[in-house]
């Protein structure tokens, strides 16, 4: 397996890899999925290290970057690839920059609480989030064929307007981006977020059949599918307690939490 001072590569099966950045406080995961004809890279991480140097060691297949959503910690390496796809509702931020978050705040967040030495040449004070035109747009229900392997796109707004999840039905893998993960709260209080949409999206994903493993983009790598049952209970609780009347704060359930 690949040894790298910044990235940790973990293999889930013969054609699925997690590329993780445990040295940053956000503990970000990107995912490389290999087909027979091409590969998909779900997000490109923080941009602290060169993720393409890792993917080049894992495959010679052409790579399409599938963006779960346009936040800094998921598009950091987008500029290293030519085929980038994003949902239309997040396209404007990809092209023109993330609104509502200053570059000063972005640089503070990218450079704080580091627990591993950063790659040579990385300077948080000079960090700039990727901006550029995508090669194409993702839509709800799209099927992405990699050759012998197909991913389905689910539009799951809430954390961002164009947030999407991906399902590899044959393997039972659900890649949830920032819709669902454990240990730290899922955020729904930024200007672009919608608590109501987030709850609807959680409900939709929790109703999927045939899921064996849930891969969120932060913290624990690979959650058991039972967490989807906890999501169903959380959605029921939030609806019964009138989500629209919730104040700001963290609402914790068994296995995950949401901050409105």
N, C-alpha and C positions, 0 to 999 in steps of 0.2 A: 504494500500500500504506500501511497505517496506520503513523504515526510516533508512538512513545510512549517516554518516557524510561526506563520500567522494563521493559515488555514488548516482546519482539521477535516480530512476526508474520511467519510464513513460509508460503507457499502451496505445497502439494504437488501439487494439481491444482485443477480449477475448483470443487470442492466440499469440499476438505479443507485445513485450516489447522492449523499448530502455533503455539501461544502460549507463548513461552519466557521464562524468567527467568534470563538469563545473568549478571545482576549479583549473584547469590547463589552461594555455593560449591557448592551442589548442582545448579545448572544444570538446573532442572526444566522439563519440557515438559508442557503440556496440549494436547488435540487437539479441534478443533471439526469435526464431520462434518455436512455439510448433505444432507438429503434433499429430496423434493418437498413433504412435509407437515410435517416437524419436523426438528430438529437434535439431535445428541448431542454433549455435551461430556464427553470422557473426562478426569476429574479437574479440579480447579479451582486447582491450584498452592499456593503458599505462604501466600497471604493478605496479602502485603506491599502489593500493589497491588490495585486493583479490577478483576478480570478481566471482570466483567459490562460495564464500560464498553468493553472491547474487543469482546466478543461482540455487543454492541448495534450496533457499527459494521459487523460482518461479516454479520449476518443479522437479519431480523425474524421468523423462524420461532420457534415455541415450542421451548424447549430442555429436554432431559432430561439430567441429570447422571448419568453412569455412573462409579461409583467403582471403580478397580482394587483399592484397599485403603485401610484407614483408618489412615494415618500422616499426621502433621502436614503434610508437604510436598505432600500430594495432596488435602487437604480444606480448604485455607485459604480458598477462596472459596465454599464450600458454602452459607453463610448468605445469599448473594446470589440464590439460586435456590430455587424452590418444589418442583420435581420432582427428587428425589434418589433414586438407586437404589444398593443395596449388596448384597453377598452376605450371607446370613444369618449366616455364621460371623464376620463382622466387624461385624455390626449392634450388638452390645453396646457396642463401643468408640465407635461413632458416637453412640450415645444417651447413654452414661454417661461417656465420656472414655477416653482411651488409658491403659491400665494399664502399670505398670513403668517409666514415664519421668516424672520430676518436672517440674512446671511451670517450675522454675528451669532445668533442663537444656534444656527446649524453648525457653525464651526465649534462652538462650545460643546455641543452635544457629541460631535464626532471625535473630539479629542480628550474627553474626560473619562476618568475611571478605567484607564487601560491597564490590563494585567499581563500583557505580553509585549515584548519589544515590537514596535511597528516596523514595517519594511523601510529600508533606506530610501530616502527621498520624500517620504510622506511628511507633509507639513499641514497640520490642521488650520493654521492661520491663512493658508493659501487655498484651502479646500473650496471647490466649486461643484455643486450638484450638476449632474448631467442635464443637458438640454439638447433636444434634437427631434427631427421628424421620425415617426415610426415607419416601418416598412408596410404595416397593415394594421387593421383594427380587429379586435376580438368582440364577439357578440354572444349573448346568451344562447346556449344550445349548439354552438360551433363544435364540430368534430375535427380534431387535429390529428392527422395520420402521420406517424413517424416511420411507417413500414412495419407491419406485424405488431403494431402497438398504437392504440388510439386514445387520445385524451378528450374529454368533454368539458366544455367551458360552462361555468355557472356564474351569471352576474349576481354578485352578493354585495350590494351597496350598504353603507353604514359607516364603516371606518373611513371610506372615501367614496365618492359618487361612482367611480368606475372600478371598484374592487371586484376581483373575480377569484373564484376557486376552480380547481381542476380535479377531475376524477379519472383515474386509470381503472376502469371497471374490471378488466381481466384480473388485475392484481388486488383489487379492492382497496386501492390507495386513494385517500382524499387529501389533497393539498390545500390547506385553508388560508395561507397567507397570514394576514392579521385579523381575520375573522374569529379565529379560535386558536388559542394556545394556553399553556398553564403558567403558573408561578407568578407572573406579573399581570396587571390588568390589561384587558383589551380596551383601547381608548375610543370614546365616542363623544368627546367634548371639544374637538377642534372646530374652527369655523366651517370646514368642509364636511364634518361628520353629521350623522343623523341617528340618534338613539332608536327611533321608531324603525328606520330601515335596517339597522343592525339587528334588532330583535327578529324582524321578518326574515332576514337572511339566515340567522342562526336556526330559526324554525325550519326553514326550507332544507338546509343541509342536514339537520338532525333527522329529517324524515327519509333520507336516502337509504335504500336497501343495498346490501352486499358490500358494505364498508368493513374492511378488516383492520385498517390502521389509519390514523389521522396524523398528518404531518403539518404542524404549524410552523411559522417562520421564525419563532423565537423559543428559547429556553429548552425544555425537554425535547429530545429528538424522537418522535414517534410516540403517539398516545394511543392507548387501547381504544377500540371502537365503543367501549362502554361509556366513554365520556359523552357520546351523543345522547345517551339516555339522560344524563345529568343536564344536558342542554335543554332537552324537552321539558324537564321539570322546572328549569330556570325560566324558560319562556312562559310557561304557564303561570309561574309566580309573578313575573313582571306584568303580564296582562291582567291578572286578577287585582294587582295593586296599582293599576292605572299608571302606566309608564310615563305618560305625558305630564304627570304631576310630580314626578320624582325631581328632587333637587340634585345638585351636583354631589358627587361622592362615589365611593367604591362599593359595589354590591357583589358580595362574595358568595359563591356556590361551591358545591363539592367538586373540586378539580379545576375550576377556573373562576375568573372574576371580570367584571365589566365596570369601567369608570365613565360616568356620564357627566 
